[in-house]
Every structure is written in structure tokens, then in C-alpha cells.
Amino acid sequence: MEKQKENSKARQRKRAESFAREIAKKEKIKIRVRREGDETIWFGLGVFGVVGWSVAIPTLIGVALGLWIDKTWPSQYSWTLTLLIGGVMLGSVNAWYWVKKAGIRKWEEEEDQEE
């Protein structure tokens, strides 16, 4: 009976410690957001611009290359449309990479500041 009480208390202590860590983590996030204020808006606009250009450039290159191929070597297939779709797909992968990289860099900076 005594041992069950000790195990129960140990489990409660672990839960309480886990709960306290989770609250501390959320508190740090709230403090960071309040401290940064306008910085997050500029960061968001910067990422938005990078994403836009990351999709637009490969798409335009694909269209230009497709138009050139269609004029130079006419065929039954539209290379313009094919390379347009390829450019959008490549641009989307590129944008995903940049958004992921920006998010990782942001979290790494936060961890460095906490230490």
C-alpha cells in the first residue's frame, strides 16, 4: 500500500513537471511575440516576397523556353504549356525550400537567444 502511494506521487510529480515545462515554453513564445512586435510583420513580408519570386522566375523561364521551342521546332505538343506547368512545379518546390529554411533559421535564432 505504501509503495502504491509513492508510485502515485512520483507519477503526479512527473505530470506536474511536464505541465510546468509546457507552460514555460508557451510563456517564452508569448514574450517573444510581444517583444518582436512589428518585426514579425516585416519578416512575413520578406518571406512573402521570396516565395513570390521563387515561383515567378522559374515559371517565366519555362514559358520563354517553351515559346522558343514551339517556334523553332513546331510539333503537335505545346511545349509552352508543358514548361509552364514544370516551371510552376519547380517554383513551388523552391518556395517550399525557402519557407522551410526561413522557419528553421528563425527558430535557431530564438534558441540561441534563450541560451
Secondary structure, 3 states (H helix, E strand, C coil): CHHHHHHHHHHHHHHHHHHHHHHHHHHHHHHHHHHHCCHHHHHHHHHHHHHHHHHHHHHHHHHHHHHHHHHHCCCCCCHHHHHHHHHHHHHHHHHHHHHHHHHHHHHHHHHHHHC
